[in-house]
């Protein structure tokens, strides 16, 4: 029996979102935004950096419900394309190509070691693996950074399947990545549960009829539709 706070369930696998569930989403998004902004400003000047802040809903801090926090990799690239287009007046296709290059360059510069796991994440994965629970990760991030983060914190050996933005053609909330993870784990929907932190995680799980546990406060409005809302993974335990 797996306990998420007061909610108990008997399932064979858990599918985790990565950022905001296993790792500090704010720390990663803040680092990514600052790195991308620095490169953008170097290419197109301070005005482009200011426009980028406005586009991504960033002031002195990053808005928890703004684009810098919730946009998928592809969405973030499109927003970057818009900023470059406004700043340079180049054709859209050229701006998109530059945005993809800039995003890739920024990704390579981000210090993954500065993005810590959320409280309880390491112990939760260890405990689940000790009890032979299958663990999958379904994330909108790219595969390289996902694997780097897991390896950096010694979590890679606990994960049985990873599905990233690089592995699918449709991003969350489309259930493609969730179905792909289930197939990789050889599980049916009723044998697993989703642990996420966003409305897109919920919609993805709901689309296939999978229950969900929410982490954090971003989707408190879903109180009546998720199985539990927890501040972090410290209260996840496995009982005999």
ChimeraX attribute file (.defattr): number of C-alpha atoms within 10 A of each C-alpha:
attribute: neighborCount
match mode: 1-to-1
recipient: residues
	/A:1	13
	/A:2	18
	/A:3	14
	/A:4	22
	/A:5	15
	/A:6	10
	/A:7	12
	/A:8	16
	/A:9	13
	/A:10	12
	/A:11	16
	/A:12	20
	/A:13	24
	/A:14	21
	/A:15	26
	/A:16	25
	/A:17	24
	/A:18	24
	/A:19	24
	/A:20	22
	/A:21	23
	/A:22	25
	/A:23	20
	/A:24	17
	/A:25	21
	/A:26	18
	/A:27	16
	/A:28	20
	/A:29	19
	/A:30	16
	/A:31	20
	/A:32	20
	/A:33	22
	/A:34	15
	/A:35	19
	/A:36	23
	/A:37	23
	/A:38	15
	/A:39	16
	/A:40	25
	/A:41	15
	/A:42	12
	/A:43	15
	/A:44	14
	/A:45	13
	/A:46	14
	/A:47	13
	/A:48	22
	/A:49	23
	/A:50	16
	/A:51	19
	/A:52	24
	/A:53	21
	/A:54	13
	/A:55	17
	/A:56	21
	/A:57	18
	/A:58	20
	/A:59	10
	/A:60	7
	/A:61	10
	/A:62	19
	/A:63	15
	/A:64	16
	/A:65	12
	/A:66	13
	/A:67	20
	/A:68	24
	/A:69	22
	/A:70	19
	/A:71	16
	/A:72	18
	/A:73	17
	/A:74	14
	/A:75	14
	/A:76	21
	/A:77	22
	/A:78	17
	/A:79	20
	/A:80	27
	/A:81	22
	/A:82	20
	/A:83	25
	/A:84	26
	/A:85	20
	/A:86	14
	/A:87	19
	/A:88	13
	/A:89	12
	/A:90	12
	/A:91	10
	/A:92	14
	/A:93	11
	/A:94	13
	/A:95	23
	/A:96	20
	/A:97	12
	/A:98	18
	/A:99	24
	/A:100	18
	/A:101	13
	/A:102	20
	/A:103	21
	/A:104	13
	/A:105	14
	/A:106	20
	/A:107	19
	/A:108	13
	/A:109	12
	/A:110	18
	/A:111	12
	/A:112	19
	/A:113	12
	/A:114	11
	/A:115	20
	/A:116	17
	/A:117	20
	/A:118	18
	/A:119	17
	/A:120	14
	/A:121	19
	/A:122	18
	/A:123	15
	/A:124	18
	/A:125	22
	/A:126	16
	/A:127	16
	/A:128	20
	/A:129	16
	/A:130	11
	/A:131	15
	/A:132	12
	/A:133	21
	/A:134	21
	/A:135	21
	/A:136	25
	/A:137	23
	/A:138	25
	/A:139	25
	/A:140	25
	/A:141	18
	/A:142	16
	/A:143	16
	/A:144	12
	/A:145	15
	/A:146	21
	/A:147	14
	/A:148	15
	/A:149	21
	/A:150	19
	/A:151	12
	/A:152	13
	/A:153	14
	/A:154	11
	/A:155	17
	/A:156	16
	/A:157	11
	/A:158	20
	/A:159	18
	/A:160	16
	/A:161	18
	/A:162	22
	/A:163	26
	/A:164	22
	/A:165	19
	/A:166	14
	/A:167	15
	/A:168	13
	/A:169	9
	/A:170	11
	/A:171	21
	/A:172	21
	/A:173	19
	/A:174	17
	/A:175	19
	/A:176	18
	/A:177	25
	/A:178	27
	/A:179	19
	/A:180	17
	/A:181	22
	/A:182	22
	/A:183	13
	/A:184	14
	/A:185	20
	/A:186	11
	/A:187	16
	/A:188	13
	/A:189	18
	/A:190	13
	/A:191	14
	/A:192	24
	/A:193	22
	/A:194	26
	/A:195	28
	/A:196	28
	/A:197	28
	/A:198	24
	/A:199	18
	/A:200	17
	/A:201	26
	/A:202	24
	/A:203	17
	/A:204	24
	/A:205	25
	/A:206	17
	/A:207	13
	/A:208	15
	/A:209	12
	/A:210	18
	/A:211	18
	/A:212	26
	/A:213	21
	/A:214	27
	/A:215	22
	/A:216	16
	/A:217	14
	/A:218	15
	/A:219	18
	/A:220	15
	/A:221	10
	/A:222	15
	/A:223	11
	/A:224	8
	/A:225	12
	/A:226	18
	/A:227	17
	/A:228	19
	/A:229	23
	/A:230	17
	/A:231	14
	/A:232	20
	/A:233	22
	/A:234	16
	/A:235	15
	/A:236	21
	/A:237	16
	/A:238	18
	/A:239	8
	/A:240	5
